[in-house]
Amino acid sequence: MGAMIKTLVEDFQGLPLEDQEYVAELIQKQLIESRREYLAKRVSEAKANYRSGQCKSGSFKELMEDIESD
């Protein structure tokens, strides 16, 4: 664990329980928002790939054959 994270955890543990719960809730909300932004970016990339013809279609068998040939 990096020194900065260690210090952060130690400071967090020094907070009163109510403040720890509040900070944990804020972090959880930030993680949710970060995941949402990441997924939105991936969806945009997937749509762009689809529009540009970079996506393949086929059966599951064809997909597995394609993966195994890489």
C-alpha positions as CSV (number, residue, x, y, z in Angstrom):
1,M,0.0,0.0,0.0
2,G,1.4,3.4,-0.9
3,A,2.3,5.8,1.8
4,M,-0.4,8.2,0.7
5,I,-3.1,5.6,0.9
6,K,-1.8,4.4,4.3
7,T,-2.0,7.9,5.6
8,L,-5.5,8.3,4.2
9,V,-6.7,5.0,5.8
10,E,-5.1,6.0,9.2
11,D,-6.8,9.4,9.0
12,F,-10.1,7.8,8.1
13,Q,-9.8,5.4,11.1
14,G,-9.3,8.4,13.4
15,L,-12.6,9.9,12.4
16,P,-15.8,9.5,14.5
17,L,-18.0,6.6,13.3
18,E,-20.6,9.0,11.9
19,D,-18.0,10.8,9.8
20,Q,-16.6,7.4,8.6
21,E,-20.0,6.4,7.5
22,Y,-20.5,9.7,5.7
23,V,-17.1,9.5,3.9
24,A,-17.8,5.9,2.9
25,E,-21.2,6.9,1.4
26,L,-19.5,9.7,-0.5
27,I,-16.8,7.3,-1.9
28,Q,-19.5,4.8,-2.8
29,K,-21.4,7.4,-4.7
30,Q,-18.3,8.5,-6.5
31,L,-17.5,5.0,-7.5
32,I,-21.0,4.5,-8.9
33,E,-20.6,7.7,-10.9
34,S,-17.1,6.7,-12.2
35,R,-18.5,3.3,-13.3
36,R,-21.4,5.1,-15.0
37,E,-19.0,7.4,-16.9
38,Y,-16.8,4.4,-17.9
39,L,-19.8,2.5,-19.2
40,A,-21.1,5.5,-21.1
41,K,-17.7,5.8,-22.8
42,R,-17.6,2.1,-23.7
43,V,-21.1,2.3,-25.2
44,S,-20.0,5.3,-27.3
45,E,-17.0,3.4,-28.5
46,A,-19.1,0.3,-29.3
47,K,-21.6,2.4,-31.3
48,A,-18.7,4.0,-33.2
49,N,-17.2,0.6,-34.0
50,Y,-20.6,-0.7,-35.1
51,R,-21.2,2.3,-37.4
52,S,-17.7,2.0,-38.9
53,G,-18.2,-1.7,-39.7
54,Q,-15.6,-2.9,-37.2
55,C,-18.1,-5.4,-35.6
56,K,-18.6,-8.9,-36.8
57,S,-21.8,-10.9,-36.7
58,G,-22.3,-14.6,-36.7
59,S,-23.2,-17.6,-34.7
60,F,-21.7,-18.6,-31.3
61,K,-19.7,-21.3,-33.1
62,E,-18.3,-18.8,-35.5
63,L,-17.4,-16.5,-32.6
64,M,-15.5,-19.3,-30.8
65,E,-13.7,-20.2,-34.0
66,D,-12.7,-16.6,-34.5
67,I,-11.4,-16.3,-30.9
68,E,-9.5,-19.6,-31.2
69,S,-7.8,-18.5,-34.4
70,D,-6.3,-15.4,-32.8
